[in-house]
Every structure is written in C-alpha cells, then in structure tokens.
C-alpha cells in the first residue's frame, strides 16, 4: 500500500522530517568509505543529477543516478532514476482507470519510505498542486497525473517512484568530498526518455571530462 500527500509542499515537509530522522537513527558507516576518490568533489544543488562512483558498493546506490529534489540546511532528498521495478503504476494507482492497459512501471526511488509514492513530471504548463524542481521538472500528486493523462501535451512525461533517498545536513557534502558521487546538470540527460539500463554508464561517460574523474586509485 502506497501513501501520498495531498499537496507537494506538505509532502516535502513531512518527508524531509521523516527522512532525516531515519538517516540519523539508522546511521551506518558512511558510503564514502567505500569509494576510492574516483570523483573530484563538486557542489550539489536542487535539480542536479547525482552519479554514483564506480566503486560505490552500497547496494542501495550501486550504479545509480539520482535527481536531487530538495537540498538545503535541513538536508537532502533525491530519487533514484534507474531502478524500475516489476510493478505497474496502474497497480498502485488503481483509482486512475486511464492507467489501465498502460505499461508505466513503478521505479524504486530509494531506501527510505518505500511505501511513499512520489510522482515526477515534465510539464510544459503550470498546473495546480505541483512543486517546481528545475526547468520543466516538477513533483506532483495523482490529481496532476490525472490532468496530464486526460489532456496530454507534446513532450510531457511522468514517472512514479516508491521511496526516496535522504541525507542529513552535511552528510552528502562529506560523501562527495570523499569522491563517492559525481554531479551532472539537470539538462545533461533526458531523464524521462533515457533507457534506465544505460543511464548510469552514459552518465559516467559524460563525467570523463578533465577534473571530473580523478586518475587516483
């Protein structure tokens, strides 16, 4: 059973609090300890794409690419973009009959709040009940999904995620300083149309620019 908030702002506030609580309570050795300084540290921001280091061995994030949907003094939230599940979105949102007979799959968004449904959109218009992330990318509710499917526009797209990733204040910056993650701009790859199977290796390829990946081993 998946739950969702009635408005993205409410969702973000509640999820941020619960995510950071879980991050602190279930603290484990930092992911950065598994990295080998492959990435040169860079800054992260809302809307950026976070690319896992090739040596990052934590099963929650091995060979993943994440979209940062919130980043600030309260911590960081992200969605894993390249882990589709075998569950159809129609099975989760059974109240939306227009999803029936479609093959939209639910993605595993991260290890926190796996019963929390998160909907990500690319929109060419402003709709109620959305929260802007970057460019034309938004978080929204099932009501937004219903509107989008009822009157589809060119280039609009959506994805559903179960769960998310969360970092306590300063935690992600520390991991990045250790070389656990690389950063790409949000427009480096079309996250909605890119094949999830090639998203991570193609992102690594884009990070082969000078001073992005270190030669140290």
C-alpha positions in Angstrom: 0.0 0.0 0.0 1.4 3.4 -1.0 0.5 6.7 0.5 0.9 10.2 -0.8 0.2 13.7 0.5 -2.5 16.0 -0.9 -0.1 18.7 -1.9 3.7 18.6 -2.8 4.6 21.3 -0.2 3.0 19.2 2.6 4.6 16.1 1.1 8.1 17.7 1.0 7.9 19.0 4.6 6.7 15.7 6.0 9.1 13.6 4.0 12.1 15.8 4.8 11.4 15.4 8.6 10.9 11.6 8.4 13.8 11.1 6.0 16.3 12.9 8.2 15.0 11.1 11.3 15.6 7.8 9.6 19.0 8.8 8.4 20.1 9.8 11.9 18.6 6.9 13.7 19.8 4.2 11.3 23.3 5.6 10.9 25.8 3.3 9.4 29.4 3.7 8.2 29.5 6.4 5.5 29.1 5.4 1.9 32.2 7.5 1.2 34.3 4.8 3.0 33.5 2.5 0.1 34.6 5.0 -2.6 38.2 5.3 -3.9 38.5 9.0 -4.6 37.3 8.5 -8.2 35.3 11.7 -8.4 36.7 15.2 -7.9 34.5 16.9 -5.3 31.9 19.3 -6.7 28.9 21.1 -5.3 25.4 19.7 -5.3 22.2 21.6 -5.7 18.4 21.1 -6.2 17.8 19.8 -9.6 21.2 18.3 -10.1 21.9 14.7 -11.2 23.9 12.7 -8.7 26.0 9.9 -10.2 27.4 7.1 -8.1 31.1 6.4 -8.2 32.0 3.1 -9.9 33.5 1.9 -6.6 30.5 2.7 -4.5 29.5 -0.7 -3.2 26.4 0.1 -1.1 23.6 -2.0 -2.7 21.2 0.9 -2.2 23.2 3.1 -4.6 25.5 0.9 -6.7 25.5 2.2 -10.3 22.7 4.7 -9.6 21.8 8.1 -10.9 19.6 10.3 -8.7 17.7 13.5 -9.2 18.1 15.9 -6.2 14.6 17.2 -5.4 15.5 19.1 -2.2 18.8 20.4 -0.9 19.3 22.9 1.9 20.2 23.4 5.6 17.7 20.7 6.5 19.4 18.1 4.4 19.0 16.5 1.0 16.4 14.3 -0.7 16.8 12.5 -4.0 15.1 10.0 -6.3 16.9 7.0 -7.9 16.2 7.3 -11.6 17.4 4.0 -13.0 15.8 1.2 -10.9 12.5 0.2 -12.5 10.5 -2.5 -10.6 8.2 -5.2 -12.0 5.2 -3.4 -10.5 3.0 -1.4 -12.9 1.9 2.1 -11.8 -1.6 1.0 -12.6 -1.4 -1.5 -9.8 -0.5 1.3 -7.3 -3.0 3.9 -8.5 -6.0 1.7 -9.1 -8.3 4.7 -8.8 -7.0 6.1 -12.1 -8.7 4.0 -14.8 -6.7 5.8 -17.5 -3.6 4.0 -16.3 -5.1 0.6 -17.1 -3.7 -1.1 -20.2 -0.5 1.1 -19.9 3.0 -0.2 -19.2 4.2 2.6 -17.0 6.4 0.9 -14.3 6.9 1.9 -10.7 10.6 2.9 -10.0 12.4 2.2 -6.8 13.2 5.8 -5.7 15.5 4.9 -2.7 15.8 3.1 0.6 13.7 5.5 2.7 9.9 5.5 2.9 9.4 2.7 0.4 5.6 2.8 0.9 5.6 6.5 -0.1 4.6 7.2 -3.7 6.4 10.1 -5.4 5.3 11.4 -8.8 7.7 13.2 -11.0 6.6 15.2 -14.1 8.0 17.0 -17.1 5.4 19.7 -17.8 5.1 22.4 -20.5 2.5 24.2 -18.5 1.8 25.4 -14.9 -0.7 23.2 -13.1 -2.1 23.4 -9.5 -0.7 21.0 -6.9 2.9 20.9 -8.3 6.3 21.7 -6.8 9.0 23.0 -9.1 12.3 21.2 -9.1 14.2 22.5 -12.1 13.4 23.7 -15.6 10.2 21.8 -16.6 10.5 19.2 -13.9 8.0 19.1 -11.1 6.8 16.9 -8.2 3.0 16.5 -8.2 0.1 14.5 -7.0 -2.2 11.8 -8.6 -4.6 14.7 -9.4 -1.9 16.2 -11.5 -1.3 12.8 -13.2 -5.0 12.6 -14.0 -4.9 16.0 -15.6 -1.8 15.2 -17.6 -3.2 12.0 -18.9 -6.6 13.5 -19.7 -5.1 16.2 -21.9 -1.6 15.1 -22.9 0.7 17.7 -24.3 3.8 17.2 -26.5 7.0 16.3 -24.6 5.2 15.9 -21.3 6.1 12.8 -19.3 5.8 11.3 -15.8 7.2 8.6 -13.6 6.2 7.1 -10.3 8.6 6.2 -7.5 8.4 4.1 -4.4 10.6 5.7 -1.7 13.4 8.1 -1.9 17.0 8.8 -0.7 17.7 11.1 2.2 20.9 12.6 3.7 21.2 14.5 7.0 22.7 18.0 6.9 26.3 17.9 5.7 26.3 14.1 5.1 26.1 14.3 1.3 28.7 17.0 1.1 31.1 14.8 3.1 30.4 11.8 0.9 31.1 14.0 -2.2 34.3 15.3 -0.7 35.4 11.6 -0.3 34.7 11.0 -4.0 31.5 8.9 -3.7 29.4 11.0 -6.2 29.8 13.0 -9.3 27.4 15.7 -10.4 25.8 16.5 -13.8 23.5 19.3 -14.7 19.8 18.5 -15.0 19.8 19.0 -18.8 22.8 16.7 -19.4 20.4 13.7 -20.0 16.7 13.4 -20.7 15.8 11.6 -17.5 12.3 10.7 -18.7 13.2 9.1 -22.1 16.6 7.7 -21.3 16.8 3.9 -21.0 17.3 3.2 -17.3 19.7 0.4 -18.2 22.1 2.8 -19.9 21.6 5.9 -17.7 24.4 5.2 -15.3 27.1 4.1 -17.8 26.2 7.0 -20.1 26.4 9.4 -17.1 29.8 8.1 -16.2 30.8 8.7 -19.8 29.7 12.4 -19.5 31.8 12.7 -16.4 35.0 11.7 -18.2 35.8 15.4 -18.7 39.1 16.8 -17.2 39.0 17.2 -13.4 35.7 15.4 -13.1 37.0 11.9 -12.5 40.3 11.5 -10.8 43.1 9.2 -12.0 44.0 8.3 -8.5 43.4 4.7 -7.4 
